[in-house]
Amino acid sequence: MDWTALGVSLRLSAATTAALFVIGVPIAYWIAFSSRRWKFLVEAVVALPLVLPPTVLGFYVLMSIGPLSPVGRAWQSATGRGLAFTFEGLLVASILYSLPFAVQPFSAAFASVDRRLLDASATLGAAPFATFRRVVLPLSARGLVTGMVLSFAHTLGEFGVVLMVGGNLPGVTRTVSISIYDSVQALDYGAASRTSLLLLGVSFAILAVTYSLQRTVWAVWPMR
């Protein structure tokens, strides 16, 4: 069992989940409540990682954060090292790859809040942010937990994006999925089996918790 790789995967999953909560909540709120006619374009961009091959997404992320890109040069100037093939670069790729797994449940939960409650809060003089904090967030708790759990589980099993952007650096970017791949390549099926069984158990437990919290069926995007 490659415990170092498992530690990297858990750290990456936790950081990605936290970042997606901060990034995903505003995006999901806008999708749920905006009346813009071109909103479907934003929805399509958010959902793109669901259908885009991981290697394609990883390639474009790698080009975007590479040493010749503006982002890569800015990071190099600020930190003195490159962004590609680092844990930070891997985090950027993971956030983009798992974005729909957070935004879609968040958005569905926000859209399910009774609009009459929002109108009542506004009538009582509450500011929009106060309404969001006191009304929308508490009533959307199950959807928020679902999105965070799914984001964590999805990041934990990443392979293609991880390999393209992070490479295979032990203790830095080598995740548990890459460890399984390396074990198979080395014909060490015992190690691959043990690690795979651990991931299987963790994934099942995560999904069991998700479905226990989210009994009602939510659509991919909320109904209009």
C-alpha positions in Angstrom: 0.0 0.0 0.0 1.4 3.4 -1.1 0.4 5.5 1.9 2.3 8.5 0.7 0.2 8.5 -2.6 -3.0 8.1 -0.5 -2.0 11.1 1.6 -1.4 13.2 -1.5 -4.8 12.2 -2.8 -6.6 13.0 0.4 -4.9 16.3 0.7 -5.7 17.1 -2.9 -9.4 16.1 -2.5 -9.8 18.2 0.7 -8.2 21.3 -0.9 -10.3 20.9 -4.0 -13.5 20.5 -2.1 -12.8 23.6 0.0 -11.9 25.6 -3.1 -15.0 24.4 -4.9 -17.2 25.5 -2.1 -15.8 29.0 -2.2 -15.9 29.2 -6.0 -19.0 27.1 -6.7 -21.5 28.7 -4.4 -21.5 32.1 -6.2 -21.6 30.4 -9.6 -24.4 28.1 -8.5 -26.4 31.0 -7.0 -26.1 33.0 -10.2 -27.2 30.0 -12.3 -30.2 29.4 -10.0 -31.5 32.9 -9.8 -30.2 34.8 -12.9 -32.7 35.6 -15.6 -30.0 36.2 -18.3 -31.0 34.6 -21.6 -27.4 33.5 -22.3 -27.2 31.7 -18.9 -27.2 28.4 -20.8 -23.7 29.2 -22.1 -22.4 29.4 -18.5 -24.1 26.2 -17.7 -22.5 24.5 -20.7 -19.0 25.7 -19.7 -19.5 24.5 -16.1 -20.7 21.1 -17.3 -18.0 20.7 -20.0 -15.7 18.5 -17.8 -18.5 15.9 -17.7 -18.1 15.1 -21.4 -14.6 16.4 -22.2 -11.9 13.7 -22.1 -9.6 14.2 -19.1 -6.5 14.2 -21.3 -7.9 17.0 -23.3 -8.8 19.1 -20.3 -5.4 18.2 -18.8 -3.6 19.3 -21.9 -5.2 22.7 -22.0 -4.6 23.3 -18.3 -1.0 22.3 -18.8 -0.7 24.8 -21.6 -2.4 27.5 -19.6 -0.1 27.1 -16.5 3.1 26.2 -18.4 6.3 28.3 -18.2 5.5 30.1 -21.5 1.9 31.1 -20.5 1.0 34.4 -18.7 -0.2 32.5 -15.7 2.9 30.4 -15.5 5.2 33.4 -15.9 3.3 35.3 -13.2 3.5 32.3 -10.8 7.2 32.0 -11.6 7.8 35.6 -10.8 5.8 35.5 -7.5 7.1 32.2 -6.1 10.4 31.5 -8.0 9.2 28.2 -9.3 7.0 26.8 -12.0 3.3 25.9 -11.6 3.2 22.9 -13.9 4.0 19.5 -12.3 3.5 20.8 -8.8 0.8 20.2 -6.2 -0.6 23.7 -6.8 -0.9 23.1 -10.5 -2.6 19.8 -9.8 -5.0 21.7 -7.5 -6.0 24.1 -10.3 -6.7 21.2 -12.7 -8.7 19.3 -10.1 -10.8 22.4 -9.4 -11.7 22.7 -13.0 -12.3 19.0 -13.5 -14.6 18.6 -10.5 -16.4 21.9 -10.9 -19.7 20.5 -12.2 -19.9 18.0 -9.4 -20.1 20.9 -7.0 -22.0 23.5 -9.0 -24.8 21.3 -10.2 -26.0 20.1 -6.8 -25.5 23.6 -5.3 -27.5 25.1 -8.1 -30.3 22.5 -7.8 -30.5 23.1 -4.0 -30.7 26.9 -4.4 -33.4 26.6 -7.1 -35.5 24.4 -4.9 -35.8 27.1 -2.2 -39.4 28.5 -2.1 -39.3 31.9 -3.7 -42.0 33.1 -1.4 -39.6 32.9 1.5 -37.1 35.1 -0.4 -39.9 37.6 -1.1 -40.9 37.6 2.5 -37.3 38.2 3.6 -37.0 41.1 1.2 -40.3 42.5 2.4 -39.1 42.5 6.0 -36.1 44.6 4.9 -33.4 42.0 4.8 -30.4 42.7 2.5 -29.8 40.2 -0.3 -26.7 38.7 1.4 -28.6 38.4 4.7 -31.4 36.6 2.9 -28.8 34.3 1.3 -27.1 33.6 4.7 -30.2 33.2 6.8 -32.7 31.6 4.3 -31.1 30.2 1.2 -28.0 28.5 2.8 -29.8 26.7 5.7 -32.5 25.4 3.3 -29.9 24.2 0.8 -27.7 22.4 3.3 -28.3 18.9 2.0 -27.5 20.0 -1.6 -24.3 21.7 -0.4 -23.2 18.6 1.5 -24.0 16.5 -1.6 -21.9 18.7 -3.8 -18.9 18.7 -1.5 -19.0 14.9 -1.0 -19.2 14.3 -4.7 -16.4 16.7 -5.4 -14.2 15.0 -2.8 -15.0 11.5 -4.2 -14.5 12.6 -7.8 -11.1 14.2 -7.0 -10.0 11.1 -5.1 -10.3 9.0 -8.2 -8.8 11.3 -10.8 -6.2 9.9 -13.2 -6.0 11.4 -16.6 -5.9 15.1 -15.5 -3.6 14.3 -12.7 -1.1 12.5 -15.0 -1.2 15.2 -17.6 -0.8 18.2 -15.3 1.0 16.8 -12.2 3.1 13.9 -13.7 4.2 11.2 -11.3 6.4 12.8 -8.6 6.4 10.7 -5.3 5.1 12.7 -2.4 4.2 15.7 -4.5 1.8 14.8 -7.4 1.7 11.0 -7.3 -1.8 10.2 -6.3 -3.3 6.8 -5.4 -4.8 6.3 -8.8 -1.4 6.7 -10.4 0.0 4.4 -7.8 -2.4 1.7 -8.9 -1.4 2.2 -12.5 2.3 1.9 -11.6 1.6 -1.3 -9.7 -0.1 -2.8 -12.7 2.7 -1.7 -15.0 5.1 -3.4 -12.6 2.9 -6.6 -12.6 2.5 -6.1 -8.8 -1.2 -7.1 -8.9 -1.3 -7.7 -5.2 -0.5 -4.1 -4.4 -2.8 -2.9 -7.1 -5.6 -5.0 -5.7 -5.1 -3.8 -2.1 -5.1 -0.1 -3.1 -8.1 -0.6 -5.5 -10.1 -2.4 -2.8 -9.4 0.5 -0.4 -10.6 3.0 -3.0 -13.6 0.9 -3.7 -14.6 0.9 0.0 -14.0 4.6 0.4 -16.0 5.4 -2.7 -18.9 3.2 -1.6 -19.0 4.8 1.8 -19.0 8.3 0.3 -21.8 7.5 -2.1 -23.8 5.8 0.7 -23.5 8.9 2.8 -24.5 11.1 -0.1 -27.6 9.1 -0.9 -28.6 9.0 2.7 -28.4 12.7 3.0 -30.0 13.4 -0.4 -33.1 11.2 -0.5 -35.0 13.3 -3.0 -34.0 13.2 -6.7 -32.4 16.3 -8.1 -32.1 17.1 -11.7 -28.8 17.8 -13.5 -29.9 21.4 -13.8 -32.9 22.8 -11.9 -36.3 23.0 -13.6 -37.2 26.4 -14.9 
